[in-house]
Amino acid sequence: MAMAEAFQFELVSPERLLFSKQVESVVIPGSEGEMTVMANHAPVMTTIKPGIVTVTPVGGAAERYVVFGGFADILPSGCTLLAESATPVASLDRADIARRIEAARHEMSEAKDDHSRTKAEQFLHQLTTLEGIVVPA
């Protein structure tokens, strides 16, 4: 089987650089749906919704990170994901998600117009979906 071509992937949060390695593929939660990024991908910039980023490093096991939004800059040579907030799934603080959901509910109830309410509602839905993925029942 041919080796997948490697490319550079960086996951950056305001606090720190979480990941910077040669990878075979990255699955990102784009606002338009999940995207799989591989080497030589056409240049694209996409916003990120709350969800899971799955990174497959060259010759390594997949690593999963929770992101709470941001955007990804994809080039043929690599991909940089600038996350508003990102955490490895393994060290995710479940209370943090609960707090974010609470804040989103509050924001929805305080919304001044339909546009704000729809945005808050969408964010709340994305957070709730995310909670369902990462918090075992």
C-alpha positions as a LaTeX table, in Angstrom:
\begin{tabular}{lrrr}
\hline
Residue & $x$ (\AA) & $y$ (\AA) & $z$ (\AA) \\
\hline
Met1 & 0.00 & 0.00 & 0.00 \\
Ala2 & 1.35 & 3.43 & $-0.88$ \\
Met3 & 2.13 & 5.72 & 2.02 \\
Ala4 & $-0.14$ & 8.71 & 2.25 \\
Glu5 & 1.80 & 11.88 & 1.55 \\
Ala6 & 2.58 & 13.87 & 4.67 \\
Phe7 & 1.88 & 17.53 & 5.33 \\
Gln8 & 2.31 & 19.92 & 8.24 \\
Phe9 & $-0.63$ & 20.41 & 10.60 \\
Glu10 & $-0.74$ & 22.92 & 13.42 \\
Leu11 & $-3.48$ & 23.29 & 16.00 \\
Val12 & $-3.23$ & 26.61 & 17.78 \\
Ser13 & $-5.35$ & 27.93 & 20.64 \\
Pro14 & $-5.01$ & 31.39 & 22.22 \\
Glu15 & $-3.16$ & 29.75 & 25.13 \\
Arg16 & $-0.67$ & 27.62 & 23.22 \\
Leu17 & 0.38 & 25.58 & 20.23 \\
Leu18 & $-1.24$ & 22.20 & 20.91 \\
Phe19 & $-0.03$ & 20.24 & 17.93 \\
Ser20 & 2.59 & 20.73 & 15.25 \\
Lys21 & 3.63 & 17.64 & 13.31 \\
Gln22 & 3.73 & 15.99 & 9.93 \\
Val23 & 0.42 & 14.22 & 9.47 \\
Glu24 & $-1.30$ & 11.99 & 6.93 \\
Ser25 & $-4.77$ & 13.42 & 7.42 \\
Val26 & $-6.87$ & 15.68 & 9.59 \\
Val27 & $-10.64$ & 15.64 & 9.97 \\
Ile28 & $-11.98$ & 19.06 & 10.95 \\
Pro29 & $-15.50$ & 20.11 & 11.98 \\
Gly30 & $-16.05$ & 22.75 & 9.30 \\
Ser31 & $-19.14$ & 24.91 & 9.63 \\
Glu32 & $-20.38$ & 23.33 & 6.37 \\
Gly33 & $-19.76$ & 19.82 & 7.69 \\
Glu34 & $-16.81$ & 17.53 & 8.41 \\
Met35 & $-13.83$ & 17.91 & 6.10 \\
Thr36 & $-10.94$ & 15.52 & 5.62 \\
Val37 & $-7.76$ & 17.37 & 4.78 \\
Met38 & $-4.86$ & 15.57 & 3.08 \\
Ala39 & $-1.65$ & 16.68 & 1.40 \\
Asn40 & $-2.04$ & 18.89 & $-1.69$ \\
His41 & $-5.52$ & 19.98 & $-0.71$ \\
Ala42 & $-6.82$ & 22.94 & $-2.68$ \\
Pro43 & $-6.37$ & 26.21 & $-0.74$ \\
Val44 & $-9.43$ & 26.96 & 1.33 \\
Met45 & $-10.29$ & 28.85 & 4.47 \\
Thr46 & $-13.19$ & 27.60 & 6.56 \\
Thr47 & $-14.79$ & 28.47 & 9.85 \\
Ile48 & $-14.85$ & 25.74 & 12.49 \\
Lys49 & $-17.84$ & 24.82 & 14.62 \\
Pro50 & $-17.62$ & 23.17 & 18.06 \\
Gly51 & $-16.62$ & 19.57 & 17.44 \\
Ile52 & $-13.80$ & 17.03 & 17.27 \\
Val53 & $-10.59$ & 17.37 & 15.28 \\
Thr54 & $-9.05$ & 13.97 & 14.49 \\
Val55 & $-5.38$ & 14.07 & 13.55 \\
Thr56 & $-3.50$ & 11.11 & 12.11 \\
Pro57 & 0.25 & 11.74 & 12.49 \\
Val58 & 2.67 & 9.99 & 10.14 \\
Gly59 & 3.15 & 6.47 & 11.48 \\
Gly60 & 1.22 & 7.24 & 14.65 \\
Ala61 & $-2.13$ & 6.62 & 16.28 \\
Ala62 & $-4.94$ & 9.11 & 15.70 \\
Glu63 & $-5.25$ & 11.90 & 18.26 \\
Arg64 & $-8.50$ & 13.69 & 19.04 \\
Tyr65 & $-9.03$ & 17.27 & 20.16 \\
Val66 & $-12.17$ & 19.15 & 21.10 \\
Val67 & $-12.44$ & 22.62 & 19.56 \\
Phe68 & $-15.01$ & 25.28 & 20.38 \\
Gly69 & $-14.91$ & 27.16 & 17.10 \\
Gly70 & $-12.29$ & 29.07 & 15.15 \\
Phe71 & $-11.08$ & 28.79 & 11.59 \\
Ala72 & $-8.80$ & 26.65 & 9.46 \\
Asp73 & $-6.43$ & 27.85 & 6.79 \\
Ile74 & $-5.76$ & 25.01 & 4.37 \\
Leu75 & $-2.96$ & 25.12 & 1.80 \\
Pro76 & $-1.51$ & 22.38 & $-0.42$ \\
Ser77 & 1.55 & 22.36 & 1.87 \\
Gly78 & $-0.23$ & 22.28 & 5.19 \\
Cys79 & $-3.10$ & 23.22 & 7.42 \\
Thr80 & $-3.32$ & 25.58 & 10.38 \\
Leu81 & $-6.34$ & 25.49 & 12.64 \\
Leu82 & $-6.72$ & 28.55 & 14.85 \\
Ala83 & $-9.13$ & 27.47 & 17.56 \\
Glu84 & $-10.96$ & 29.79 & 19.94 \\
Ser85 & $-10.32$ & 27.06 & 22.49 \\
Ala86 & $-8.95$ & 23.52 & 22.07 \\
Thr87 & $-8.27$ & 20.59 & 24.41 \\
Pro88 & $-7.21$ & 16.98 & 23.91 \\
Val89 & $-10.35$ & 14.83 & 24.26 \\
Ala90 & $-8.63$ & 12.80 & 26.98 \\
Ser91 & $-8.17$ & 15.82 & 29.25 \\
Leu92 & $-11.46$ & 17.54 & 28.50 \\
Asp93 & $-13.12$ & 19.07 & 31.52 \\
Arg94 & $-16.75$ & 17.97 & 31.24 \\
Ala95 & $-17.81$ & 20.77 & 33.59 \\
Asp96 & $-16.35$ & 23.20 & 31.06 \\
Ile97 & $-18.77$ & 21.99 & 28.37 \\
Ala98 & $-21.64$ & 22.21 & 30.86 \\
Arg99 & $-20.66$ & 25.82 & 31.66 \\
Arg100 & $-20.48$ & 26.69 & 27.97 \\
Ile101 & $-23.92$ & 25.14 & 27.38 \\
Glu102 & $-25.30$ & 27.15 & 30.29 \\
Ala103 & $-23.77$ & 30.35 & 28.89 \\
Ala104 & $-25.17$ & 29.60 & 25.42 \\
Arg105 & $-28.65$ & 29.04 & 26.88 \\
His106 & $-28.38$ & 32.36 & 28.69 \\
Glu107 & $-27.23$ & 34.10 & 25.52 \\
Met108 & $-30.16$ & 32.64 & 23.64 \\
Ser109 & $-32.66$ & 33.89 & 26.20 \\
Glu110 & $-31.02$ & 37.35 & 26.16 \\
Ala111 & $-30.93$ & 37.58 & 22.35 \\
Lys112 & $-32.12$ & 40.96 & 21.13 \\
Asp113 & $-33.11$ & 39.89 & 17.61 \\
Asp114 & $-33.78$ & 36.83 & 15.47 \\
His115 & $-30.29$ & 36.79 & 13.98 \\
Ser116 & $-28.62$ & 36.71 & 17.41 \\
Arg117 & $-31.11$ & 34.15 & 18.66 \\
Thr118 & $-30.53$ & 31.89 & 15.65 \\
Lys119 & $-26.76$ & 32.11 & 16.09 \\
Ala120 & $-27.01$ & 31.34 & 19.82 \\
Glu121 & $-29.40$ & 28.48 & 19.11 \\
Gln122 & $-27.05$ & 27.01 & 16.51 \\
Phe123 & $-24.07$ & 27.28 & 18.88 \\
Leu124 & $-26.09$ & 25.67 & 21.68 \\
His125 & $-27.05$ & 22.82 & 19.34 \\
Gln126 & $-23.40$ & 22.31 & 18.32 \\
Leu127 & $-22.28$ & 22.27 & 21.96 \\
Thr128 & $-25.01$ & 19.81 & 22.91 \\
Thr129 & $-24.02$ & 17.53 & 20.01 \\
Leu130 & $-20.39$ & 17.79 & 21.09 \\
Glu131 & $-21.33$ & 16.93 & 24.66 \\
Gly132 & $-23.11$ & 13.83 & 23.36 \\
Ile133 & $-19.93$ & 12.75 & 21.55 \\
Val134 & $-17.40$ & 13.27 & 24.33 \\
Val135 & $-19.36$ & 12.61 & 27.52 \\
Pro136 & $-20.12$ & 8.90 & 27.83 \\
Ala137 & $-23.72$ & 8.30 & 28.88 \\
\hline
\end{tabular}
